[in-house]
Amino acid sequence: MIKRAAGRDAGRLTAMVRGSRAYEGPYAPMVADYLVTADYIERHRVFLATDDTADDGDRLLGFYALVLDPPELDLMFVADHAQGSGLGRRLVEHMKGEARAAGLERVKVVSHPPVEGFYRSVGAERVGTVPAVLPKINWERPELAFPIR
């Protein structure tokens, strides 16, 4: 189930960002102190995917954050155990629907380098490269854009 996040979800979204295996090793400094705040959730279109069949009734499987101005897929994470299940594709399709409903023509995403292939497989096109931002991000990142039709 994909639903709008609420401020009370900030802690578990932050935990997903900081605990993602995609950001281990040299990528760890980028998310070590990252916070998804209740204010951020209230200001942007943040949606989460949950497993409502789990014992706790609401296990977090992934989430994304769509910023409308300027249009950007700012965050997208899928729980390590849910990767490869098609959830990422469903989240991207949901994001495209939200972008379309908001009247956006294109949504950019600055990609974590290992994830560029995924974004391209779901329709994003490479439009550039974002330089390193020392000291936390010492690698270039692909910049992509999703055309919204």
N, C-alpha and C positions, 0 to 999 in steps of 0.2 A: 504494500500500500504506500502511495506517495501522498504526503500531506504537507501543509504549510507548517513550518517550524514556529515555535513560540519562544519567548525569552527564557523560559525555564529549561529549554533544550541546550542552552549555551554550554554548559559543563560537559555534556556528553559529546557535543560536536567538537569542542576543543580537544577532548580526550582522543577522538578519532583522528584528528589532524596530527596531534603529537605522537600517537602510537602507530601511525601507518608505517608498514615495512618499506614502502616506497621512499621514505625519507630516512633510511638508515645510512650509516657510514658517512661519506662526505656530504650528503644532503641534510644530515641531522640538524646542523645549526640553523637552517632556514625555518624550521618549525619548533625548535626547542622552547621558545618563549611565546609561541603564537597563541592568541586568544580569540575565540569567537565569542563576542559579547552579546548580551541581551539587546543592547542598543543597536548593534550591527544587524541582528535578526529582525528587529522592528523596522529598520530603515530600508532593508533590501528584501528581495523575494527569495527567501531561503526555504527550501523544501527538503524534507527528509523521507527516506524510504525505511519502512519498518516491517518486521515480520510479526503480524498480529496473531500468528499461530504459535508463537514461542510461549514458553511457560510463563514468562513475565508479561505477556500480552503486547509488548511493544519493543522488541529488540531492534536496535538501530543497525541498519544494513548499509546505509550510505546517505549522502546529502549533496546538495549543490546550492550555490548562491548566485543569483542573477542580479547584477547591478544595472539599473536602467539608464543612468546618465553619468558617464558615457556607457553605452551598452557593453557589458563584459560578463563573461562567465568567470567570476572571481575565485570561486572555490568549487571543487568537485572531488569527493572522496567516496570510495567504496570500501567497506570493511574487508580486511585481508581475507577472511573466510568466505566472502561473497564474490570475490573476483572470479571472472570466468563464467559467471552465471547468467550474463546478459543484463544485469542490473544497470551497469554503466550506460549501455545503449538506451535502456528505458528512461534513465535520468536525463540523458541528452535529448531524447524525443520530447520529454515533458518540458524541459527548458525551452526548446524550440517553440512549443505550443504557447508557453507563457510569453516568450518574446514576440511571437506573432500577435497575440492578444493585446500586447502593449504597443503594437504598431512599429516595432523595430524592423529594420531591413537587414541588419547584420549584427552579430555578436562576436566580439573578439575574445580570445583566451590566450594568456601567456602560459605556455605549457611547461610542466616539469619535463625535462628532456626525455626520460624514458617513456613518457605517456604520449608523445607526439603521434606515434603510429596509431594509437587508439583513436585520438581525435580525428585524424585524417580518415580513418575507416568509417567514422560516423558523419562524414560530410564537411569537416573543417578543411580549409585551404590555407596553406602557409603563405603569410604575407610579409614576414620579416623576422628579425632576430632582436631580442632585447639584451643589451650588454649586461655583464656582471655588475652587481651592486655590493661592493666590498663593505664590511668583512663577512657578512653572512652568506651572500650568494656570490661565489667566485667562479661561476660558469655562465655562459650565454644560455638564453632560453628561447625556444622557438615561439614566435607570435603567429597565431592562426586566427581565422575568422570563419564563423558559420554564416553562410547566406541564409536568410530567413525568407521562405517563400510561402 
